[in-house]
């Protein structure tokens, strides 16, 4: 009788995750006690969860499984109060940044009726509907999006919402599912009073025609991101999109928008401007990428005292405030990039005082350039201490440049453009000096642009001296925090050939002083390989005739045989990295099928992958004390493999390999272009 009741209780509990009743608990505990006595008699020791199956005689394994099953049914997780269970679900569904995992939520709701009710009862779990991404006019799919959205809205109660709505212009213009799309938009608009964080990528006419009613009804909206399709919108008849639906948002603090390429045939029809109206004076962060609007001027004229980040990139910019002095006490990041630089930019900079500024970038691709003395005056007037500085200009004296460096000892990342020998020499570090130049510099980026169509190289001796002063002679017992070894130098050249000439000039003195000199034959092959891999093996840009030219394919095959015959066991492989061969082979290996001439016969892509595997240990072996990394035709970096005697650990082999092949991905505080 007791055994039958025990089996019935177990069968009932296995159907769900509900806690056992008092009667079931007492019955199972009694059964567990008897089973554990039986286990101890057979095995000779007490039951423990640490007992492994192979440690138990076969005759006692069924008893062991029976004990484990009953112990699991008595687990405390079944008896957790609903309010605690809901809190646990929050940690599961929402990560440390508050981002929502819809898959986890669906799984929790599928475990049991009790768990489902606990999840449904926690409104916080339903405040972030799945992103709605409409890229095709598939009405059935769009209706499912709409149903899921309504489910989240119902279950989230009255809590603030975070959502993403993406409607591609092509899906809207097709017109076959517009009614379903509008249903989603209208559903969201009806809950606009609950919007907290919103991301839109919809046709611009939506803001004027479908969402105009939200103006003044978004009291909780704090973060807004607006994106647009590439050439997805037609130019308006009046030449400008003026959008005011977000103008009255009392809690809006962060705005990110990108409308640069929104208008179809932008340049054929003249500049069609997209103007968004925001509550400028209360913004704390603005990131804008526009074809040309008045957002920058509107923002500064409103004097937003809480603004801490301003990133503005535009083809053109409206009239700038140049007369009234402006102090932004909390602005820490200012990135201003304007392709067509206005003439009043210099006068505008003279009006700014930014005491909290840490990150400054001012770039332009037309005259007038911002001279060093204007940057120096801004730093002096603000009394700020920069940590990141982008000087996309070579207009100024070495004296002004040195004063900028003296006033900014905390700079860890510096971007300079076409520096002369005097500028490079000003960056030379003397660790023994009581006031060393930029003692915390970690990353240096050098942009070298063509001047009047002519490519130039930098003074190799000055560049080498500067780099050596910041990478050699740092010992373990040096005073902590006084000087920082340079970790990375980036070279950004308009002309790839001039970049490789610059690399050769940098490496030649090192090779002459090295015991592992590169054999002339290997150096010649590496130089030829760079040209051949770039022209013949690139997965794009080939004339159609090259795909049927068998003689050309055979020449490519013979060239690959030359690379495959290289023996790096007793040779220094650095020349291959300097010439970007690992990067080019990796790019070839990753290329799509049918794009490389002759690949269907000679398997060039798979052979490139095999070469990378074959060379990998030798390339990593020779990556001391630094390694070259190529990311594109005119872009290269030097990364130092830090010595184990320094505080920071060395890079791992896989990290070095990602650098060697140009596959490293990481966010950069100062963008390269």
Secondary structure, DSSP 4 states (H G I P E B T S, - for coil): -HHHHHHHHHHHHTT--PPPPHHHHHHHHHHHHHHHHHHHHHHSS---TT--GGGS-GGGHHHHHHHHHHHHHT-GGGG--HHHHHHHHHHHHB-TT--B-HHHHHHHHHH-HHHHHHHHT-GGGGSSPPPEEE-S--HHHHHHHHHHHHHHHHHTTT--EEEEEEE-HHHHHH-TTHHHHHHHHHHHHHTGGGEEEEEEE--THIIIIISGGGTT--TT--EEEEE--TT-BPPPTTSEEEE-TTS--TT--EEEEE-TT-BTTTTTS---EEEE---GGG-SEEEEEEEEESHHHHHHHTT-TT--EEEEEEEEE-PPP-SS-EE-TT--EEEEEESS--TTHHHHHTTEE-TT--EEEEEESSSSP--HHHHHHHHHHHT---SEEEE----S-HHHHHHHHHH-TT--EEEEES--HHHHHHT---TTSTT-TTTT--EEEEEE--BTTB-----HHHHHHHHHHHHSS--TTSPTTT-----EEEEEES-HHHHHHHHHHHHHHHHHH-SSPPPHHHHHHHHHHHHHHHHTS-SS---GGGGS-HHHHHHHHHHHHHHHT---SSS--HHHHHTTHHHHHHHHHHSPTT-STTHHHH-HHHHHHHHHHHHHHHHHHT--SEEEEEEETTEEEEEE---TTSSSPPPPHHHHHHHHTT------SS---
